[in-house]
Amino acid sequence: MLPEAVTKPLVSQNPSISVGQGIFVPHRILSPDVVCPGSPIQAEPAQVFTKLPRINRLWPTMPPNSRKRIQRRLLKHHFPLLVLSAGFVAALYFTRPYRDVLSRASFATAYPALALLASTLLVGPWNLLRSRQNPVSNDFRRDLGIWAGLLGILHSVIGQNVHLRGRPWLYYVYGQQEHHVFPVRHDLFGLANYTGAASILLIIALLATSNDYSLRAFGTSRWKQLQRWNYATFSLAAIHSLAFQAVEKQSPQIGRAHV
């Protein structure tokens, strides 16, 4: 049976307010001045919370500096990058001579993603030219990488359906009518596809760890080693792009050639 002090209506009337970690009392929050007689547990302002959905508790309990940082990144980085990416994609989409939507969308998402990925590699040298220190994690470089990753993943999803429409496995292995002893593609078309697949897998890994939680979990040294794979990612994406340009020059109707 609960002590009398707890059963009295000395509870907060706003269950949406939550602070830190502490005592969980179903359906009510202990008031900071409630003390349970005969119990060593006391409810203090920094220990009071109720079981609410995480999304409702996160923002009110976030330190002011973190909230300002998120707001600054949204306003100064993500919104301009959204506008820039959308404009770049739209310009490429509506100016390409391709007849079908998928080919236009694949081309229009490929080069903005590659440009943003290249930009992430230029932030460090740009800081050095301006005699500025390169921090372990740079918010602007991180946000550039997020948009490069999002566009890269979108391009990869669309690209799996451009040439072989509904048969994406033929990007990586030869079809039944193509007689090869070794079934894995080892031609220029295969090079373009395998380098693209490798780059997108690395992009997903980098995107998934491009956050403060991963930085703390891995530690500075290991996290930086992981993020340095960005150089390999860009190299693979560049080879993918050049190889596909060569393939399309050799066989514009590659979708028919590899049926």
Residue pairs with C-beta under 8 A, 6 or more apart in sequence:
2 36
3 36
3 37
3 38
3 39
4 37
5 34
5 35
5 36
5 37
6 25
6 30
6 34
6 36
10 30
10 31
10 33
10 34
11 28
11 29
11 30
11 31
11 34
12 28
12 29
12 30
12 31
12 48
14 29
15 27
15 28
15 29
15 50
15 52
16 52
16 56
17 29
17 60
18 48
18 49
18 50
18 52
18 56
18 57
18 60
18 61
19 45
19 46
19 47
19 48
19 49
19 60
19 61
20 46
20 47
20 48
20 49
20 61
21 47
21 49
22 43
22 44
22 46
22 47
22 48
22 49
23 30
23 41
23 43
23 47
23 48
23 49
24 49
24 50
24 51
25 50
26 51
28 50
29 48
29 49
29 50
30 43
30 48
31 43
32 43
32 44
32 45
32 48
34 43
35 42
35 43
36 42
36 43
49 57
59 67
69 139
73 139
73 143
77 139
77 140
77 143
77 144
78 143
78 146
78 147
81 116
81 143
81 144
81 147
82 147
85 112
85 116
85 147
85 151
88 111
88 112
88 115
89 108
89 109
89 112
89 151
90 108
92 104
92 107
92 108
92 111
92 112
93 104
93 105
93 107
93 108
96 103
96 104
96 107
96 108
98 104
98 107
102 158
102 161
102 162
103 162
105 158
106 155
106 158
106 159
106 162
109 151
109 154
109 155
109 158
110 155
110 159
110 241
111 241
112 151
113 148
113 151
113 152
113 154
113 155
113 237
114 234
114 237
114 238
114 241
116 144
116 145
116 147
116 148
116 151
117 145
117 148
117 152
117 203
117 230
117 233
117 234
117 237
118 234
119 144
119 148
120 141
120 144
120 145
120 148
120 230
121 230
121 231
121 234
123 138
123 140
123 141
123 144
124 134
124 141
127 133
127 134
127 138
128 134
136 215
136 220
136 223
136 224
137 212
137 215
137 223
142 210
145 206
145 207
145 210
145 230
146 207
146 210
148 203
149 203
149 204
149 206
149 207
149 210
150 207
152 199
152 200
152 203
152 237
153 200
153 203
153 204
153 207
156 196
156 197
156 200
159 196
160 168
160 171
161 168
162 255
163 171
163 254
163 255
163 258
164 170
164 171
164 255
164 258
164 259
165 255
170 258
171 185
171 189
171 190
171 193
172 184
172 185
172 190
172 193
172 194
172 197
173 183
173 184
173 185
174 180
174 183
174 184
174 185
175 258
175 259
177 259
178 258
184 190
185 193
185 194
188 243
188 246
188 247
188 250
189 247
189 254
189 258
191 239
191 243
192 239
192 240
192 243
192 244
192 247
193 240
195 236
195 237
195 239
195 240
195 243
196 236
196 237
196 240
196 244
198 236
199 233
199 234
199 236
199 237
199 240
202 229
202 232
202 233
202 236
203 233
205 226
205 229
206 226
206 227
206 229
206 230
206 233
208 214
209 218
209 223
209 226
209 227
210 227
214 223
215 223
218 226
247 254
248 254
251 257
